[in-house]
Amino acid sequence: MKKFKIFTLCMLGLAGATLTSCSSQSDEITSYILGRNLSPINLEANNVQETTADIRWTPSANATSYNLQIFAEDSLSYDMSGTPAATITGITEDDLPVTVSGLFYDTKYTVYVQAITDDNASRTSTWNGAYFRTSSKQFLKNPKPAEIADRSVTLTWEVEDGYDVSTIVIGDIKHEITTEEKEAGQATIEGLTPETAYTAYLYYNGKQCGNRNFTTIADLTGCIILHDGDDLKKAIEAEDVEDGAVFALYGGTYNMNGTYDEGTGELISTGATKIYKTITIKGIYPTDQPKIYGRFEIYDGAGLSISQCKIDGNKNSDTGQIFNYKLDAASDGTTFGALDIQSCEITGQADTKGIIYMSGPMCAVESVTINNSTVYGIECNGGDFIDFRTGYPKSLTLTNSTFYHVATKRDFIRLDDASGNFAEGTAGPVVKMDKCTLYDVCNEASGKRIYYVRFIGNSITNSNNLIVNTQAVYTNQSKTGEIAHENNYYYGCTNANIFAASNPEAEPAAYWNGDVNGKNGEDPKFKDAEKGDFTIGNETVSKVGAGDPRWISAQ
């Protein structure tokens, strides 16, 4: 008689856990038992949790019951030595799936099953095996914004009876948890890199019992760090503040020169912070932006960069602009540093005069930029939205931003002709508005302009903007340079896409720069414009690609 070695086919089960299954390589067969039960096949683990798993398989023909054994950290060796983590006998087909409990988290287990014929031991099958891994526990809590710094993170976890922790691993950093940290359920890990995404893993003797993702914040080296309630005005106006100072703000409220009701503690009014040196103000966490009550006055050629902040001009002690250039005779001829506004939310009380203002001696601003920001609720009572009367910005750039309920009765951008007061040949302002959403702008008075620009030598690019509900014309000024329009979309705008000459017979219509290639199209169907959600619900409008990219639906 020929002798055979029989190998069973390995199978992979993928239901709730990675699981490999294959029956043991049999011994060399010297006899054959007719009708012996085949080993159970399609052995797999489903619904694998931290301490439980559901085990199922395809029943074997003629088997009346099954035996099951589970071993921890076994590698399908089939020697089945040691003490099993679980042993279950007498399992019938009706019992499937079998739920095994009392397991340990993040542990590799091997489950073995054999088919039994209760009244004939000779029919007992060989064992078939498979392995799976229980889920990790999640003791780690999500770090709060205030627990994430530029080069460190403070991690906290649940302290639970019967469980222990030993190690935290973040990238190449391995931190052994001290007795004090275990008792507190908290540890601070140093040595991280600013603005870097990490995953923190919590272990107990090599077994994972938690993981959380986080991203470190921007570099705070050399920053003046302020916390909720600190006096921002005092910090900025301090005599020892140097050019280039960076003020980093944690989330919270900063009332500039605020006065309060003695009885209720309610904020009554705020004032303005005076800026004499070129500084940066930045919110530390994009998801927990600091809220600044008040406005800013800029002196002596200073520049200002502000990012990731909410600026609220409500309850101002006066109705001045949010950013106001303060000039005197000594300022004549000064060029101010850049005004750079990034990722901010800005609003004001109903009678706030505007957002940016310059009037007085002849001064220039190196550049003015508003990007990735939202500005709303600034009525412009007594001034225009962006308003340069005697000076001018060398460049004015509005990009990826949303402006709504602003300049209700005034002009959106006003750059008066002060060119005669500057040196001959002075280049005019370069104005660009691209990928912006304008809603209810210049909408309560006729004859108002989006570009009331008269400074000689100006150039204007107006592209990819979505403008909804305005009565404004682009301009009705002959000194406004030719506006380069491209891919703009309109709805509820009766004047923006026509020539707006007040006397077209006497004055060439080309002066008035209407967007003749634009048109009043379909309603963009904003999700909730009154609450500041300008997500476009109209697919036709969305496909144009005009407006603040934050609101354009994914294609």
C-alpha positions as CSV (number, residue, x, y, z in Angstrom):
1,M,0.0,0.0,0.0
2,K,1.3,3.5,-0.9
3,K,1.8,5.9,1.9
4,F,0.5,9.5,1.6
5,K,1.2,12.7,3.4
6,I,-2.0,14.8,3.5
7,F,-1.9,18.6,3.9
8,T,-5.0,20.6,4.5
9,L,-5.7,23.9,2.7
10,C,-4.9,27.1,4.6
11,M,-7.7,29.7,4.7
12,L,-7.9,33.4,5.7
13,G,-11.0,34.7,7.5
14,L,-11.5,38.5,7.5
15,A,-14.5,39.2,9.6
16,G,-14.0,41.6,12.5
17,A,-10.2,40.7,12.8
18,T,-7.3,39.4,10.8
19,L,-7.5,35.7,11.1
20,T,-5.5,32.9,9.6
21,S,-6.8,29.3,9.6
22,C,-5.2,26.0,8.6
23,S,-5.5,22.5,10.0
24,S,-2.5,20.6,11.3
25,Q,-0.2,18.8,9.0
26,S,-1.2,15.2,9.7
27,D,1.1,12.4,10.8
28,E,2.0,9.9,8.1
29,I,-1.1,7.8,7.6
30,T,-0.6,4.0,8.1
31,S,-4.3,3.2,8.3
32,Y,-7.5,4.9,7.1
33,I,-10.8,5.0,9.1
34,L,-13.7,5.1,6.8
35,G,-16.2,7.9,7.7
36,R,-13.9,9.8,10.1
37,N,-15.2,13.3,10.7
38,L,-13.5,16.0,8.7
39,S,-12.0,18.9,10.7
40,P,-14.3,21.9,10.9
41,I,-13.6,24.4,8.0
42,N,-14.2,28.1,7.5
43,L,-13.2,28.7,11.1
44,E,-13.3,32.5,11.8
45,A,-13.7,35.1,14.5
46,N,-16.4,37.8,14.2
47,N,-17.2,40.8,16.3
48,V,-13.8,40.7,18.1
49,Q,-13.9,43.2,21.0
50,E,-11.5,43.9,23.8
51,T,-12.4,40.9,25.9
52,T,-14.8,38.8,23.7
53,A,-15.0,37.2,20.3
54,D,-17.6,35.2,18.4
55,I,-16.3,32.0,16.9
56,R,-18.0,30.2,14.1
57,W,-17.3,27.5,11.5
58,T,-19.0,25.3,8.9
59,P,-20.4,22.2,10.7
60,S,-18.9,18.9,9.7
61,A,-21.1,16.1,8.3
62,N,-22.0,13.4,10.9
63,A,-20.5,15.4,13.8
64,T,-22.7,15.6,16.9
65,S,-20.7,18.1,18.9
66,Y,-17.5,20.1,18.9
67,N,-14.6,20.8,21.3
68,L,-13.0,24.3,21.4
69,Q,-9.8,25.5,23.0
70,I,-8.2,29.0,22.9
71,F,-4.6,29.7,23.7
72,A,-3.0,33.1,24.2
73,E,0.1,34.2,22.2
74,D,0.0,30.8,20.3
75,S,1.2,30.7,16.7
76,L,-0.8,27.8,15.2
77,S,1.8,25.4,16.6
78,Y,-0.8,22.6,17.2
79,D,1.2,21.4,20.2
80,M,-1.6,22.9,22.4
81,S,0.7,22.9,25.4
82,G,0.2,25.1,28.4
83,T,-3.0,26.2,30.0
84,P,-5.8,27.3,27.5
85,A,-7.5,30.6,28.1
86,A,-10.8,28.9,27.4
87,T,-12.0,25.3,26.9
88,I,-15.6,24.6,25.8
89,T,-17.0,21.2,25.1
90,G,-20.3,19.8,23.9
91,I,-20.9,22.6,21.4
92,T,-23.7,21.8,19.0
93,E,-24.5,23.3,15.6
94,D,-27.3,25.2,17.1
95,D,-24.9,26.9,19.5
96,L,-23.0,28.7,16.7
97,P,-21.5,31.2,16.9
98,V,-19.9,30.6,20.2
99,T,-19.1,33.7,22.2
100,V,-15.9,33.4,24.2
101,S,-15.5,36.0,27.0
102,G,-12.8,36.7,29.6
103,L,-10.1,37.5,27.0
104,F,-7.5,40.2,27.4
105,Y,-7.2,43.3,25.2
106,D,-4.7,43.6,22.4
107,T,-3.7,39.9,22.6
108,K,-3.1,37.4,19.9
109,Y,-5.1,34.2,20.4
110,T,-5.3,30.9,18.6
111,V,-8.6,29.0,18.6
112,Y,-8.7,25.2,17.9
113,V,-11.8,23.3,17.1
114,Q,-12.4,19.5,16.5
115,A,-15.5,17.6,15.4
116,I,-16.9,14.8,17.7
117,T,-19.2,11.9,17.2
118,D,-20.4,11.4,20.8
119,D,-20.9,7.6,20.6
120,N,-17.8,6.8,18.5
121,A,-14.5,8.3,19.6
122,S,-12.7,6.8,16.5
123,R,-14.6,9.4,14.4
124,T,-13.1,12.4,16.3
125,S,-11.4,14.8,13.8
126,T,-8.1,16.4,14.0
127,W,-7.9,20.0,15.3
128,N,-8.3,22.9,12.9
129,G,-6.9,26.2,14.1
130,A,-7.1,29.9,13.4
131,Y,-5.8,33.0,15.1
132,F,-7.2,36.5,15.9
133,R,-6.3,39.5,17.9
134,T,-8.5,41.2,20.5
135,S,-9.1,45.0,20.2
136,S,-7.0,47.5,22.0
137,K,-8.5,49.3,25.0
138,Q,-9.0,53.0,24.8
139,F,-7.9,54.5,28.1
140,L,-6.4,57.6,26.4
141,K,-8.5,60.7,26.3
142,N,-8.4,63.1,23.3
143,P,-6.0,65.9,24.3
144,K,-7.6,69.3,24.7
145,P,-6.3,72.2,22.7
146,A,-4.7,73.7,25.8
147,E,-2.8,70.4,26.4
148,I,-1.1,70.5,22.9
149,A,1.9,72.8,22.7
150,D,4.5,73.4,20.0
151,R,7.0,70.8,21.4
152,S,5.1,68.9,23.9
153,V,1.7,67.3,24.7
154,T,0.0,66.4,27.9
155,L,-1.8,63.1,27.7
156,T,-4.4,61.9,30.2
157,W,-6.0,58.5,30.6
158,E,-8.7,56.7,32.6
159,V,-7.4,55.2,35.8
160,E,-9.3,52.0,36.2
161,D,-9.1,49.3,38.9
162,G,-7.6,46.1,37.5
163,Y,-5.7,47.7,34.7
164,D,-2.3,49.3,34.6
165,V,-0.2,51.4,32.1
166,S,3.5,51.4,31.6
167,T,4.6,53.2,28.5
168,I,3.7,56.0,26.1
169,V,5.2,55.9,22.5
170,I,5.0,58.9,20.2
171,G,7.1,58.5,17.0
172,D,10.7,57.7,18.2
173,I,10.0,58.8,21.7
174,K,9.4,56.1,24.4
175,H,8.3,57.4,27.8
176,E,8.2,55.1,30.8
177,I,5.3,56.2,33.0
178,T,6.3,57.0,36.6
179,T,4.4,56.0,39.7
180,E,3.3,59.6,40.2
181,E,2.0,59.8,36.6
182,K,0.1,56.5,37.0
183,E,-1.7,57.8,40.0
184,A,-2.5,61.2,38.3
185,G,-3.5,59.6,35.0
186,Q,-1.4,62.2,33.2
187,A,2.0,62.6,31.7
188,T,3.7,65.4,29.6
189,I,5.8,64.3,26.7
190,E,8.5,66.6,25.5
191,G,10.8,66.7,22.4
192,L,8.1,67.1,19.7
193,T,8.3,69.2,16.6
194,P,6.0,72.2,15.9
195,E,3.2,71.9,13.4
196,T,3.6,68.1,13.1
197,A,0.9,65.4,13.2
198,Y,1.5,62.6,15.7
199,T,-0.2,59.5,17.1
200,A,0.3,58.7,20.8
201,Y,0.1,55.1,21.9
202,L,-0.4,53.9,25.5
203,Y,0.8,50.5,26.5
204,Y,0.8,48.1,29.4
205,N,3.6,45.5,29.1
206,G,3.6,45.7,25.3
207,K,-0.1,45.6,24.9
208,Q,-1.8,48.7,23.5
209,C,-4.4,50.2,25.6
210,G,-5.1,53.5,23.8
211,N,-4.1,55.7,20.9
212,R,-4.9,59.3,20.0
213,N,-4.0,61.6,17.1
214,F,-3.0,65.2,17.5
215,T,-1.0,67.9,15.7
216,T,1.4,70.2,17.5
217,I,0.9,73.9,17.2
218,A,3.1,76.6,15.6
219,D,6.5,77.4,17.0
220,L,6.1,79.5,20.2
221,T,9.7,80.2,20.6
222,G,10.2,83.9,21.6
223,C,6.4,84.5,21.7
224,I,4.6,86.6,24.3
225,I,2.0,84.0,25.4
226,L,-1.4,85.2,26.7
227,H,-4.2,83.3,28.3
228,D,-7.9,83.8,28.6
229,G,-8.6,87.1,30.4
230,D,-5.1,88.5,30.2
231,D,-4.8,92.2,29.3
232,L,-3.9,92.2,25.6
233,K,-4.1,96.0,25.3
234,K,-1.5,96.4,28.2
235,A,0.8,93.8,26.7
236,I,0.8,95.4,23.2
237,E,1.2,98.9,24.5
238,A,4.0,98.1,26.9
239,E,7.0,100.4,26.5
240,D,9.5,97.5,26.1
241,V,7.6,95.9,23.2
242,E,10.0,95.6,20.2
243,D,9.5,95.5,16.5
244,G,8.7,91.9,15.4
245,A,7.1,90.9,18.7
246,V,4.7,88.0,18.4
247,F,1.7,87.7,20.8
248,A,0.4,84.1,20.9
249,L,-3.1,83.8,22.3
250,Y,-4.8,80.8,23.8
251,G,-8.5,80.4,23.3
252,G,-10.6,82.7,25.5
253,T,-11.8,86.3,25.7
254,Y,-9.6,89.4,25.5
255,N,-11.4,92.7,26.3
256,M,-9.4,95.7,25.2
257,N,-9.8,98.4,27.9
258,G,-13.2,96.9,28.8
259,T,-15.6,98.4,31.3
260,Y,-18.1,96.2,33.2
261,D,-21.4,96.6,34.9
262,E,-20.6,96.5,38.7
263,G,-23.7,94.6,39.5
264,T,-23.9,92.0,36.7
265,G,-20.3,91.9,35.5
266,E,-21.5,92.3,32.0
267,L,-19.2,93.9,29.5
268,I,-20.4,97.5,28.8
269,S,-17.8,98.8,26.4
270,T,-14.4,98.3,25.0
271,G,-11.8,100.6,23.4
272,A,-8.9,100.6,21.0
273,T,-5.4,99.2,21.4
274,K,-2.6,101.4,20.1
275,I,0.0,99.8,18.0
276,Y,3.4,101.6,17.6
277,K,5.6,98.7,16.6
278,T,5.2,96.1,13.9
279,I,3.8,93.1,15.6
280,T,2.1,89.7,15.1
281,I,-1.0,88.5,16.9
282,K,-2.0,84.9,16.4
283,G,-4.4,82.5,17.9
284,I,-2.6,79.3,18.9
285,Y,-5.4,76.8,18.1
286,P,-7.4,77.1,14.9
287,T,-10.2,75.1,16.5
288,D,-10.3,77.4,19.6
289,Q,-9.7,80.9,18.3
290,P,-9.4,83.7,20.9
291,K,-12.1,86.3,20.8
292,I,-10.9,89.9,20.9
293,Y,-13.3,92.6,21.9
294,G,-12.3,96.1,20.6
295,R,-10.4,97.6,17.7
296,F,-6.9,98.6,16.7
297,E,-5.2,102.0,16.0
298,I,-2.0,101.9,14.1
299,Y,0.7,104.6,14.5
300,D,4.2,105.6,13.4
301,G,4.5,103.4,10.3
302,A,3.8,100.1,12.2
303,G,2.6,96.9,10.6
304,L,0.3,94.3,11.9
305,S,-0.2,90.6,11.1
306,I,-3.2,88.9,12.8
307,S,-4.3,85.3,12.3
308,Q,-6.7,82.7,13.7
309,C,-8.6,85.3,15.8
310,K,-12.2,86.4,16.2
311,I,-12.3,90.2,16.4
312,D,-15.6,91.7,17.7
313,G,-16.1,95.4,17.4
314,N,-19.3,95.3,19.3
315,K,-19.6,97.5,22.4
316,N,-16.8,99.8,21.3
317,S,-16.6,103.0,23.3
318,D,-16.7,104.8,19.9
319,T,-17.7,103.8,16.4
320,G,-14.3,103.9,14.7
321,Q,-13.1,101.4,12.2
322,I,-11.7,98.0,13.3
323,F,-8.2,99.0,11.9
324,N,-7.6,102.7,11.9
325,Y,-4.4,104.4,10.8
326,K,-3.8,107.3,13.1
327,L,-1.8,110.1,11.4
328,D,-0.5,113.5,12.4
329,A,1.7,116.1,10.6
330,A,4.9,114.2,11.6
331,S,3.5,111.1,9.7
332,D,3.5,112.8,6.3
333,G,5.4,110.6,3.8
334,T,5.5,107.5,6.1
335,T,5.1,104.1,4.6
336,F,3.3,101.8,7.1
337,G,4.2,98.1,7.3
338,A,1.9,95.4,5.9
339,L,-1.6,94.8,7.3
340,D,-2.0,91.0,7.0
341,I,-5.3,89.4,8.1
342,Q,-5.4,85.6,7.8
343,S,-8.0,83.1,8.9
344,C,-10.0,85.5,11.0
345,E,-13.6,86.2,11.8
346,I,-14.4,89.9,12.1
347,T,-17.6,91.7,13.0
348,G,-18.7,95.0,14.4
349,Q,-21.6,96.9,15.9
350,A,-24.3,98.3,13.6
351,D,-22.8,101.8,13.5
352,T,-19.1,100.8,13.1
353,K,-17.7,103.0,10.4
354,G,-15.8,100.3,8.5
355,I,-13.0,97.8,8.7
356,I,-9.9,99.8,7.5
357,Y,-9.5,103.5,7.4
358,M,-6.8,106.1,6.6
359,S,-7.1,109.8,6.4
360,G,-4.8,112.8,7.1
361,P,-1.3,113.4,5.9
362,M,-0.1,111.5,2.8
363,C,1.0,108.0,3.8
364,A,1.2,104.6,2.1
365,V,0.7,101.1,3.4
366,E,3.1,98.5,2.0
367,S,0.2,96.0,1.5
368,V,-3.2,95.1,2.8
369,T,-4.3,91.5,2.7
370,I,-7.4,89.7,3.8
371,N,-7.3,85.9,3.2
372,N,-9.4,82.9,4.3
373,S,-11.5,85.1,6.5
374,T,-15.1,86.0,7.2
375,V,-16.2,89.6,7.8
376,Y,-19.8,90.5,8.6
377,G,-22.2,92.9,10.3
378,I,-20.2,96.1,9.7
379,E,-22.8,98.6,8.5
380,C,-20.3,101.4,7.7
381,N,-22.2,104.3,9.2
382,G,-20.1,107.3,8.3
383,G,-17.4,105.6,6.3
384,D,-16.8,103.1,3.6
385,F,-15.8,99.4,4.2
386,I,-12.2,99.7,3.1
387,D,-11.6,103.4,3.1
388,F,-8.3,105.3,2.1
389,R,-8.9,109.0,1.8
390,T,-5.5,110.7,1.6
391,G,-3.1,107.7,1.6
392,Y,-3.2,104.4,-0.2
393,P,-2.2,100.8,-0.1
394,K,0.4,99.8,-2.6
395,S,-1.5,96.5,-2.9
396,L,-4.9,95.5,-1.7
397,T,-5.6,91.8,-1.9
398,L,-8.9,90.0,-0.9
399,T,-8.8,86.3,-1.4
400,N,-10.7,83.1,-0.4
401,S,-12.9,85.2,1.9
402,T,-16.6,85.9,2.6
403,F,-18.1,89.3,3.2
404,Y,-21.8,89.6,4.2
405,H,-24.1,92.3,5.6
406,V,-21.3,94.9,5.2
407,A,-21.2,98.4,3.7
408,T,-25.0,98.3,3.5
409,K,-25.2,102.0,2.5
410,R,-21.6,102.7,1.5
411,D,-18.9,101.7,-1.0
412,F,-17.1,98.4,-0.6
413,I,-13.6,99.6,-1.6
414,R,-12.7,103.3,-1.6
415,L,-9.3,104.5,-2.7
416,D,-9.5,108.3,-3.3
417,D,-7.2,110.1,-5.7
418,A,-4.4,111.3,-3.5
419,S,-1.9,110.6,-6.3
420,G,-1.1,114.3,-6.7
421,N,0.4,114.5,-3.2
422,F,2.9,111.8,-3.9
423,A,6.1,111.9,-6.0
424,E,5.6,111.9,-9.7
425,G,5.6,108.5,-11.2
426,T,4.4,106.8,-8.0
427,A,2.8,103.5,-8.9
428,G,-0.9,103.3,-8.2
429,P,-2.5,100.7,-6.0
430,V,-2.7,97.1,-7.3
431,V,-6.1,95.7,-6.3
432,K,-7.1,92.1,-6.5
433,M,-10.2,90.3,-5.4
434,D,-10.2,86.6,-6.2
435,K,-12.4,83.7,-5.0
436,C,-14.5,85.7,-2.6
437,T,-18.2,85.5,-1.7
438,L,-20.1,88.8,-1.3
439,Y,-23.6,88.7,0.0
440,D,-25.8,91.7,0.8
441,V,-23.0,94.2,0.2
442,C,-23.8,97.8,-0.8
443,N,-27.5,96.8,-0.9
444,E,-29.5,99.6,0.7
445,A,-28.6,102.7,-1.4
446,S,-28.4,103.3,-5.1
447,G,-25.3,104.4,-6.9
448,K,-22.8,102.7,-4.5
449,R,-19.8,101.0,-5.9
450,I,-17.8,97.8,-5.3
451,Y,-14.7,99.7,-6.6
452,Y,-14.7,103.4,-5.8
453,V,-11.1,103.6,-6.9
454,R,-9.7,106.9,-8.2
455,F,-6.0,106.9,-7.3
456,I,-4.3,107.4,-10.6
457,G,-2.5,104.4,-12.1
458,N,-4.6,101.8,-10.3
459,S,-5.0,98.3,-11.7
460,I,-7.8,95.9,-10.7
461,T,-8.2,92.2,-11.1
462,N,-11.7,90.8,-10.3
463,S,-11.9,87.0,-10.7
464,N,-13.7,83.9,-9.6
465,N,-16.1,85.8,-7.3
466,L,-19.7,85.0,-6.4
467,I,-21.7,88.1,-5.7
468,V,-25.3,87.8,-4.5
469,N,-27.9,90.5,-3.6
470,T,-26.2,93.9,-4.3
471,Q,-27.5,97.0,-5.9
472,A,-24.0,98.3,-6.4
473,V,-22.3,99.0,-9.8
474,Y,-18.7,98.0,-10.2
475,T,-17.7,101.7,-10.6
476,N,-19.0,104.9,-12.0
477,Q,-15.7,106.7,-11.9
478,S,-13.7,107.6,-15.0
479,K,-10.4,107.4,-13.0
480,T,-10.9,103.7,-12.2
481,G,-8.6,101.7,-14.4
482,E,-9.9,98.9,-16.6
483,I,-11.1,96.1,-14.4
484,A,-9.9,92.6,-15.5
485,H,-13.0,90.4,-15.0
486,E,-12.9,86.7,-15.2
487,N,-15.2,83.9,-14.2
488,N,-17.5,85.8,-11.9
489,Y,-21.0,84.7,-11.1
490,Y,-24.0,86.8,-10.0
491,Y,-27.5,86.4,-8.5
492,G,-29.8,89.2,-7.6
493,C,-27.4,91.8,-8.9
494,T,-29.1,94.2,-11.2
495,N,-26.2,96.5,-11.9
496,A,-22.9,94.7,-11.4
497,N,-22.8,93.1,-14.9
498,I,-23.8,96.2,-16.9
499,F,-22.1,99.4,-17.9
500,A,-22.9,102.1,-15.4
501,A,-22.1,105.4,-17.0
502,S,-24.3,108.1,-15.4
503,N,-24.3,109.8,-18.8
504,P,-23.4,107.3,-21.5
505,E,-23.9,109.7,-24.3
506,A,-21.4,112.2,-23.0
507,E,-19.0,109.7,-21.4
508,P,-17.6,106.5,-23.0
509,A,-19.3,103.5,-21.4
510,A,-15.9,101.8,-21.3
511,Y,-15.0,103.9,-18.3
512,W,-17.5,102.2,-16.1
513,N,-16.1,98.7,-16.2
514,G,-19.1,96.5,-15.9
515,D,-18.6,92.8,-16.1
516,V,-20.3,92.4,-19.5
517,N,-19.3,88.7,-19.7
518,G,-20.9,88.0,-16.3
519,K,-24.6,87.4,-15.9
520,N,-27.3,87.1,-13.3
521,G,-27.5,83.3,-13.1
522,E,-29.3,80.8,-10.9
523,D,-29.9,81.0,-7.1
524,P,-26.8,79.4,-5.5
525,K,-29.1,78.1,-2.7
526,F,-26.9,78.9,0.2
527,K,-27.4,76.5,3.1
528,D,-28.1,79.3,5.7
529,A,-26.8,82.7,4.6
530,E,-28.3,84.5,7.7
531,K,-26.2,82.3,10.0
532,G,-23.1,82.6,7.9
533,D,-23.2,79.3,6.1
534,F,-22.7,79.9,2.4
535,T,-22.4,76.3,1.3
536,I,-23.6,76.3,-2.3
537,G,-26.6,73.9,-2.8
538,N,-27.0,74.5,-6.5
539,E,-24.8,72.1,-8.5
540,T,-24.9,74.4,-11.6
541,V,-23.4,77.3,-9.6
542,S,-21.0,75.1,-7.7
543,K,-19.5,73.8,-11.0
544,V,-18.6,77.4,-12.0
545,G,-15.9,77.4,-9.2
546,A,-16.7,81.0,-8.2
547,G,-16.7,82.3,-4.6
548,D,-15.0,81.4,-1.3
549,P,-13.6,77.9,-1.8
550,R,-14.9,76.9,1.7
551,W,-18.4,77.0,0.4
552,I,-18.0,75.2,-2.9
553,S,-19.5,71.7,-2.8
554,A,-17.1,68.9,-3.7
555,Q,-17.6,67.7,-7.2
